[in-house]
Amino acid sequence: MSFRTAFSVGLLAMTVFASPVQGQLSGSSIKGMLGSASDAALDKLSQPGAFSADSAIRIALPGQADKLSGLMKLTDRAGLTNDITGSLNHAAEEAASQAKPIFRSAIDKASMGDAVTIARGGDTGATDYLKKTSGSEITAKIGPLVKAALERSGVLKNTSMLSSIGWDEAKLTSYVSGKTSDGIFTYVGREEKRLRADPVTTGRQMLKGLKF
């Protein structure tokens, strides 16, 4: 790496993680970091079994756990639900695989006037800011992706089964969409924390494609 490139990497790392002076530049850098974090998070979560394998984000139906668990085992065994828990988590993975444009759009539109506060806001300051300002919009846009995935799984077609446990199509789609969004933000936060821990590499990644 040339001295000029190395200097630019160091400068960008300082811009993102130290004490930014120019709001526009620091805001752009933070958006770049968030873009990298969200892309990496979504790549991981779109892998088969990603949601199911992580207890921190695994999706399961809430309430009346014992009764519900027993009913699910019976219906799964009878082939009525096609493993509803697995289907919910697989739907989340499918949605994650298509969610990059949704996150990129939210990041681009986010106001970064508080760039200094975000940069100093702890290990997940930028992720927390994005969730606070755009979380509900992101969840709403993820909804159609989740619904399509649930329809493909066959879960939504079994209306009698859903009705028997107090759920319907709209309620289940909304619930899984919210859980999917929460899981994605959890992973974006983890990626932000990782990027902040290695600012030089982060700066280098964000400068890819730029000419000096």
Backbone torsions as a table, in degrees:
resi	resn	phi	psi	omega
1	MET	NA	131.5	-179.6
2	SER	-69.4	162.3	179.3
3	PHE	-60.3	-39.4	-177.2
4	ARG	-65.0	-42.6	178.8
5	THR	-65.8	-43.6	179.5
6	ALA	-60.4	-41.0	179.1
7	PHE	-63.6	-40.9	-179.6
8	SER	-66.2	-39.9	177.2
9	VAL	-60.3	-46.9	179.9
10	GLY	-63.5	-39.7	179.5
11	LEU	-64.6	-42.9	179.4
12	LEU	-65.6	-40.2	177.9
13	ALA	-61.0	-41.5	177.7
14	MET	-65.4	-37.7	-179.2
15	THR	-61.9	-40.3	-177.4
16	VAL	-77.5	-42.7	-166.1
17	PHE	-109.4	-14.5	-177.4
18	ALA	-97.0	-125.5	-176.1
19	SER	-116.4	86.3	-177.2
20	PRO	-61.8	141.8	178.1
21	VAL	-105.6	-41.4	-177.9
22	GLN	-93.5	110.9	-175.0
23	GLY	-57.5	-39.0	-176.4
24	GLN	-66.5	-45.7	-179.5
25	LEU	-65.4	-45.7	-178.1
26	SER	-66.1	-37.8	177.7
27	GLY	-62.5	-42.7	178.3
28	SER	-62.1	-40.6	-179.1
29	SER	-67.1	-40.8	179.4
30	ILE	-66.0	-38.7	176.4
31	LYS	-62.8	-38.6	177.4
32	GLY	-62.4	-42.1	178.3
33	MET	-64.2	-43.3	179.2
34	LEU	-63.9	-38.7	177.6
35	GLY	-61.7	-44.9	178.3
36	SER	-63.8	-41.6	-179.1
37	ALA	-65.8	-42.9	-178.2
38	SER	-69.5	-39.9	178.0
39	ASP	-60.8	-45.7	-179.2
40	ALA	-64.5	-41.2	179.7
41	ALA	-63.3	-44.9	-177.8
42	LEU	-68.7	-34.0	175.8
43	ASP	-61.9	-41.1	179.8
44	LYS	-69.1	-42.7	-174.8
45	LEU	-76.3	-15.8	178.6
46	SER	-83.3	-5.4	178.5
47	GLN	-73.7	143.8	179.9
48	PRO	-56.7	128.9	177.5
49	GLY	84.2	3.3	-175.3
50	ALA	-62.9	-46.7	-179.5
51	PHE	-69.4	-43.4	-177.8
52	SER	-64.4	-33.8	-173.2
53	ALA	-76.5	-18.7	-175.3
54	ASP	-109.7	111.8	-177.1
55	SER	-63.3	-20.6	-179.5
56	ALA	-71.5	-23.1	-176.6
57	ILE	-128.2	-2.2	-177.6
58	ARG	-56.5	137.7	-176.4
59	ILE	-99.7	126.8	175.0
60	ALA	-141.3	150.3	179.3
61	LEU	-67.6	136.6	-177.2
62	PRO	-88.8	165.4	171.1
63	GLY	82.6	141.5	176.3
64	GLN	47.0	52.6	-169.3
65	ALA	-54.5	-48.2	-175.7
66	ASP	-65.6	-48.1	-179.8
67	LYS	-62.0	-44.6	-177.6
68	LEU	-66.2	-42.5	-179.6
69	SER	-60.6	-44.4	179.3
70	GLY	-63.3	-43.1	179.7
71	LEU	-64.1	-41.0	-179.7
72	MET	-64.1	-40.2	179.7
73	LYS	-62.2	-40.8	-179.7
74	LEU	-66.6	-45.7	-177.9
75	THR	-71.1	-35.9	176.1
76	ASP	-63.0	-43.4	-178.2
77	ARG	-64.3	-33.5	-179.8
78	ALA	-82.1	-2.9	179.5
79	GLY	77.6	18.7	-176.2
80	LEU	-84.7	-28.7	-175.1
81	THR	-110.1	-9.6	-177.8
82	ASN	55.7	42.9	-179.3
83	ASP	58.5	79.9	-173.5
84	ILE	-62.3	-38.5	-179.8
85	THR	-63.7	-44.7	177.1
86	GLY	-62.2	-37.8	-179.6
87	SER	-66.1	-39.9	179.3
88	LEU	-62.6	-44.7	-178.6
89	ASN	-70.8	-36.1	177.0
90	HIS	-66.4	-36.8	177.2
91	ALA	-62.4	-39.6	178.0
92	ALA	-63.3	-40.2	178.8
93	GLU	-65.3	-41.7	178.2
94	GLU	-62.4	-42.1	179.1
95	ALA	-64.2	-42.0	179.7
96	ALA	-60.8	-35.4	-178.4
97	SER	-67.1	-17.4	-177.8
98	GLN	-114.7	7.7	-170.0
99	ALA	-93.4	-2.8	-177.5
100	LYS	-56.7	-46.8	179.0
101	PRO	-60.2	-33.8	179.8
102	ILE	-64.8	-45.9	-179.7
103	PHE	-69.8	-41.5	179.2
104	ARG	-60.6	-40.9	179.1
105	SER	-64.2	-43.9	179.7
106	ALA	-64.6	-39.8	179.4
107	ILE	-65.6	-42.6	-179.0
108	ASP	-63.6	-35.3	-176.6
109	LYS	-84.6	-16.5	-175.7
110	ALA	-65.0	137.8	176.3
111	SER	-78.0	127.1	-179.2
112	MET	-109.6	33.8	177.9
113	GLY	-63.2	-28.1	179.1
114	ASP	-95.5	38.8	-174.9
115	ALA	-56.4	-38.9	-179.0
116	VAL	-64.2	-45.8	179.3
117	THR	-61.5	-43.1	-179.8
118	ILE	-63.6	-45.5	-178.2
119	ALA	-60.7	-29.5	-178.8
120	ARG	-102.9	10.7	-171.6
121	GLY	-86.3	26.8	178.7
122	GLY	90.2	-177.8	-172.9
123	ASP	-63.4	-25.5	-178.4
124	THR	-125.0	31.0	-175.6
125	GLY	-58.9	-43.6	-178.5
126	ALA	-70.4	-39.7	177.5
127	THR	-63.2	-44.2	179.6
128	ASP	-61.7	-39.4	179.2
129	TYR	-64.2	-45.5	-179.4
130	LEU	-63.0	-41.8	179.6
131	LYS	-64.2	-40.4	-179.0
132	LYS	-66.7	-41.4	-173.9
133	THR	-88.4	-28.6	-173.3
134	SER	-130.8	3.9	-174.9
135	GLY	-58.3	-44.7	-177.9
136	SER	-67.9	-36.8	178.4
137	GLU	-66.4	-42.1	179.3
138	ILE	-63.4	-44.9	179.5
139	THR	-60.2	-41.9	179.8
140	ALA	-63.0	-39.2	-178.8
141	LYS	-75.3	-25.9	176.8
142	ILE	-73.8	-25.6	-176.8
143	GLY	-48.2	-52.6	-179.4
144	PRO	-62.2	-33.3	177.5
145	LEU	-66.3	-42.0	179.2
146	VAL	-66.1	-44.9	-178.9
147	LYS	-59.8	-43.5	179.5
148	ALA	-62.6	-41.3	179.6
149	ALA	-66.7	-39.4	178.6
150	LEU	-66.9	-36.3	177.7
151	GLU	-64.9	-41.3	179.1
152	ARG	-64.9	-31.2	-178.6
153	SER	-73.9	-19.5	-178.8
154	GLY	92.7	-6.4	-177.7
155	VAL	-62.3	-45.3	-175.7
156	LEU	-70.4	-20.2	-179.9
157	LYS	-74.6	-23.2	-177.6
158	ASN	-89.6	70.0	-175.2
159	THR	-65.2	-32.3	-179.6
160	SER	-67.1	-38.7	177.8
161	MET	-66.3	-44.6	179.4
162	LEU	-61.7	-42.2	-179.6
163	SER	-63.4	-36.4	-177.1
164	SER	-67.2	-21.2	178.8
165	ILE	-110.3	14.5	173.8
166	GLY	80.3	25.2	179.8
167	TRP	-122.7	158.9	170.7
168	ASP	-137.5	180.0	-175.0
169	GLU	-58.8	-47.6	-176.7
170	ALA	-65.7	-43.1	-178.1
171	LYS	-65.8	-42.6	-179.3
172	LEU	-67.7	-42.2	179.4
173	THR	-62.6	-44.0	179.5
174	SER	-63.0	-43.0	-179.1
175	TYR	-63.4	-48.8	-178.1
176	VAL	-67.4	-34.9	177.5
177	SER	-62.6	-44.3	178.7
178	GLY	-64.0	-42.5	178.9
179	LYS	-67.2	-36.8	177.3
180	THR	-63.5	-46.2	178.5
181	SER	-60.8	-43.9	178.7
182	ASP	-60.3	-42.6	-180.0
183	GLY	-64.4	-41.1	178.8
184	ILE	-64.0	-44.9	179.3
185	PHE	-63.3	-35.8	176.5
186	THR	-59.5	-43.3	-179.3
187	TYR	-74.4	-35.3	175.7
188	VAL	-61.7	-41.2	177.4
189	GLY	-61.8	-40.5	178.1
190	ARG	-63.3	-40.9	179.6
191	GLU	-67.4	-40.1	177.1
192	GLU	-60.3	-43.3	179.0
193	LYS	-59.7	-41.9	179.0
194	ARG	-65.2	-42.0	-179.5
195	LEU	-66.4	-39.3	178.5
196	ARG	-65.6	-30.2	-178.1
197	ALA	-72.9	-18.1	-179.5
198	ASP	-134.3	70.5	-172.2
199	PRO	-63.2	-31.4	-178.8
200	VAL	-67.4	-47.8	177.0
201	THR	-62.6	-39.7	178.1
202	THR	-60.3	-45.3	178.3
203	GLY	-61.3	-40.6	179.5
204	ARG	-63.7	-42.6	179.6
205	GLN	-62.7	-39.6	-177.7
206	MET	-73.1	-18.4	-180.0
207	LEU	-93.1	-1.6	-179.8
208	LYS	-57.2	133.7	177.7
209	GLY	92.8	-13.5	177.6
210	LEU	-87.1	145.6	-179.5
211	LYS	-104.5	141.2	-179.4
212	PHE	-123.3	NA	NA
